[in-house]
């Protein structure tokens, strides 16, 4: 007959084995008879998001709040890791699997869907028999927020350059730049000198590419149908070269551009082409330093829709895909969409969160006197990656 101690010991070992198995499968479920500092359950599931730098502040705050809630999948902790990369570089690096010192992305979130088109085209060219890299179906890209490209100009100069509003913005700007007398030829002060325009480099920044698109559409007076014939026309290229003559340097990202405008004032820039949400963020800082800025909506603009694109790639696990879905739902939920609107000046992607409300701190209420408005007159068509490549080539040969 077995001794009681034998049965007690056997039962204890069996309980420990069961506890260990349960922990490895579902994670911690309360007190266990043995400390278990090992096993896959303690390894976090990391969802790496490559994102455009223009929404770094919002995503950083959102990720910190999300991670602080200790989200889990199957008992394993879930963590969001953010890596800011300019939109065009993001698309090219992901397509060519150039990770460098960064982990490969689970999600890419450029400023605009045009860069998803470039990513897909580059990936397909390199991986002819592979599945598309951008996931579809329920994991298809969804917009997180919206921000149109706007012109931000010192108010005194806005009254001179655009006395009748933005309808003739590109024609007036070209004429002012082309005239050797600069601002004085338009009725401005002689000490303002020549016209100083700012936009980012289209080779690295989404807003720079959008600026070129708006110029091209503005030259032809249309909002769609740009083709090789239009972009290779010598007359257009000369017109573009004249405007670009007013840009003394091309910052790599939009945040740096607008920071420089506010820091150095009218001596550096008269007008810059930037995202609406960044313009809103800097209105008061500029006023306290140099005077009022006016936000101008071009006659037709380009809307950045900030897609959240989950990737269908061999380096991504099922758990990472689930975690990416969880964070996407978090970002699109009403609380985070309201933060994006009220704190960071984005237009919500969640239709249940209106831009206009009674909150006096709503930037679309607070900054109306600076030209901020809810209506966008029109939007230009986003051309194919091939047409964009021709436009970039025209810019490089300016």
Residue pairs with C-beta under 8 A, 6 or more apart in sequence:
12 33
15 33
16 32
16 33
16 34
19 32
19 33
19 34
19 36
20 32
20 34
20 36
20 39
22 29
23 29
23 32
23 36
23 39
23 41
23 75
24 39
24 40
24 41
25 41
25 74
25 75
26 41
26 74
26 75
27 41
27 72
27 74
27 75
27 76
28 41
28 75
29 75
40 76
41 74
41 75
41 76
42 76
42 77
43 76
44 76
44 77
44 78
44 79
45 73
45 76
45 77
45 78
45 79
45 317
45 319
45 320
45 323
46 79
46 81
46 103
46 320
47 78
47 79
47 80
47 81
47 106
47 107
47 320
47 323
47 324
47 327
48 81
48 83
48 102
48 103
48 104
48 105
48 106
48 107
49 59
49 80
49 81
49 82
49 83
49 105
49 106
49 107
49 108
49 109
49 324
49 327
50 83
50 85
50 90
50 94
50 102
50 105
50 107
50 108
50 109
51 59
51 82
51 83
51 84
51 85
51 108
51 109
51 110
52 84
52 85
52 86
52 87
52 90
52 109
52 110
52 111
52 206
52 306
53 84
53 85
53 86
53 253
53 254
53 255
54 111
54 147
54 206
54 207
54 253
54 254
54 255
54 275
54 277
54 278
54 304
55 109
55 111
55 144
55 145
55 306
55 344
55 346
56 82
56 84
56 255
57 344
58 145
58 339
58 340
58 343
58 344
58 346
59 82
59 109
59 331
60 82
61 339
61 343
62 330
62 331
62 336
62 339
63 80
63 82
63 327
66 80
66 327
66 330
67 79
67 80
70 77
71 77
71 78
71 323
71 326
72 78
73 319
73 322
73 323
73 326
74 319
76 319
78 323
78 326
80 323
80 327
81 103
83 102
83 103
83 105
85 93
85 102
86 204
86 205
86 206
86 252
86 253
87 110
87 111
87 112
87 115
87 205
87 206
88 115
88 118
88 203
88 204
88 205
88 206
88 209
89 204
90 108
90 110
90 115
90 119
91 108
91 110
91 115
91 116
91 118
91 119
91 122
92 98
92 118
92 119
92 122
93 99
93 100
94 104
94 105
94 108
94 119
94 123
94 133
94 311
95 118
95 119
95 122
95 123
95 126
95 133
96 122
96 126
97 104
104 313
104 315
104 316
105 311
106 310
106 311
106 316
106 320
106 321
106 323
106 324
107 308
107 309
107 310
107 311
107 324
107 327
107 328
108 116
108 119
108 309
108 311
109 144
109 306
109 307
109 308
109 309
110 116
110 206
110 306
110 307
110 309
111 206
111 207
111 275
111 304
111 306
112 206
112 210
112 302
112 303
112 304
112 305
112 306
112 307
112 382
113 141
113 305
113 307
113 382
114 206
114 209
114 382
114 385
114 388
115 206
116 134
116 141
116 307
116 309
117 384
117 385
118 385
118 388
119 133
119 134
119 309
120 132
120 133
120 134
121 385
123 130
123 132
123 133
124 130
124 132
127 133
131 312
132 312
133 311
133 312
133 313
134 140
134 141
134 309
134 310
134 311
134 312
135 309
135 310
135 311
135 312
135 321
136 312
139 310
139 312
139 321
139 324
139 325
141 307
141 308
141 309
141 310
142 307
142 308
142 328
142 332
142 349
143 305
143 306
143 307
143 308
143 349
144 306
144 307
144 308
144 331
144 332
144 340
144 349
145 277
145 305
145 306
145 337
145 340
145 346
145 347
145 348
145 349
146 303
146 304
146 305
146 306
146 346
146 347
146 348
146 349
147 275
147 276
147 277
147 278
147 303
147 304
147 306
147 345
147 346
147 347
148 275
148 276
148 297
148 301
148 302
148 303
148 304
148 376
148 379
149 207
149 210
149 211
149 214
149 273
149 274
149 275
149 276
149 298
149 301
149 302
149 303
149 304
150 273
150 274
150 275
150 276
150 279
150 295
150 296
150 297
150 298
150 301
151 166
151 169
151 271
151 272
151 273
151 295
151 296
151 297
151 298
152 258
152 261
152 271
152 272
152 273
152 274
152 279
152 282
152 293
152 294
152 295
152 296
153 161
153 162
153 270
153 271
153 272
153 293
153 294
153 296
154 266
154 270
154 271
154 290
154 291
154 292
154 293
154 294
155 291
155 292
155 293
155 294
156 188
156 291
157 183
157 188
157 192
157 266
157 270
157 271
158 294
158 296
160 183
160 186
160 187
160 188
161 172
161 173
161 176
161 186
161 188
161 195
161 271
162 168
162 169
162 172
162 296
166 296
166 297
166 298
166 299
167 299
169 218
169 296
169 298
169 299
170 214
170 215
170 218
170 219
170 298
170 299
171 218
172 186
173 195
173 197
173 243
173 271
174 239
174 242
174 243
175 186
176 182
176 183
176 185
176 186
176 195
177 194
177 195
177 197
177 242
177 243
177 245
177 246
178 242
179 185
179 186
182 188
182 192
182 193
182 194
182 195
183 189
183 190
183 192
183 193
183 194
183 195
183 270
184 190
184 192
192 266
192 270
194 246
195 246
195 270
195 271
196 246
196 248
196 266
196 268
196 269
196 270
196 271
197 243
197 246
197 247
197 269
197 270
197 271
197 272
197 273
198 247
198 251
198 257
198 260
198 261
198 268
198 269
198 271
198 272
198 273
199 207
199 208
199 211
199 247
199 250
199 257
199 272
199 273
199 274
200 207
200 208
200 211
200 250
200 251
200 252
200 253
200 254
200 256
200 257
201 208
201 250
201 251
201 252
202 208
202 209
202 211
202 212
202 391
202 392
202 395
203 392
203 396
204 252
204 253
205 251
205 252
205 253
205 254
206 254
206 304
207 254
207 257
207 273
207 274
207 275
207 304
208 250
209 388
209 391
209 392
210 273
210 302
210 304
211 273
212 240
212 391
212 392
212 395
213 226
213 302
213 380
213 382
213 383
213 391
214 273
214 298
214 300
214 301
214 302
214 380
215 240
215 243
216 226
216 230
216 231
216 236
216 240
216 391
217 223
217 226
217 300
217 380
218 298
218 299
218 300
219 236
219 239
219 240
220 226
220 230
220 236
223 300
223 378
223 379
223 380
223 381
224 380
224 381
225 381
226 381
226 383
226 387
226 391
227 387
228 387
228 390
230 236
231 387
231 390
231 391
231 394
232 390
232 394
236 394
237 394
237 397
237 398
240 394
240 395
240 398
241 398
244 395
244 398
251 257
251 260
254 274
254 275
254 278
255 278
257 272
257 274
258 272
258 274
258 278
258 279
258 281
258 282
259 282
260 268
260 269
261 268
261 269
261 272
261 282
261 286
262 282
262 285
262 286
262 289
262 290
263 289
265 286
265 289
265 290
266 290
275 304
276 295
276 345
276 347
276 372
277 344
277 345
277 346
278 345
279 293
279 295
279 345
280 295
280 345
280 363
280 367
280 372
281 344
281 345
282 293
283 293
283 295
283 367
283 370
283 372
286 292
286 293
287 293
292 370
293 370
294 370
294 371
295 367
295 370
295 371
295 372
296 371
297 371
297 373
297 376
297 377
299 377
299 378
300 377
300 378
300 379
300 380
301 376
301 377
301 378
301 379
301 380
302 379
302 380
302 382
303 376
303 379
305 349
306 346
306 349
308 328
308 331
310 321
310 324
310 325
310 328
330 336
331 337
332 349
332 350
333 350
334 350
334 352
334 353
337 348
337 349
337 350
337 353
338 348
338 353
340 346
340 348
341 347
341 348
341 353
341 355
341 362
341 363
342 359
342 361
342 362
342 363
345 363
347 355
348 354
348 355
355 362
355 364
355 374
356 362
356 364
356 365
356 374
357 365
359 365
360 366
363 372
364 372
364 373
364 374
383 391
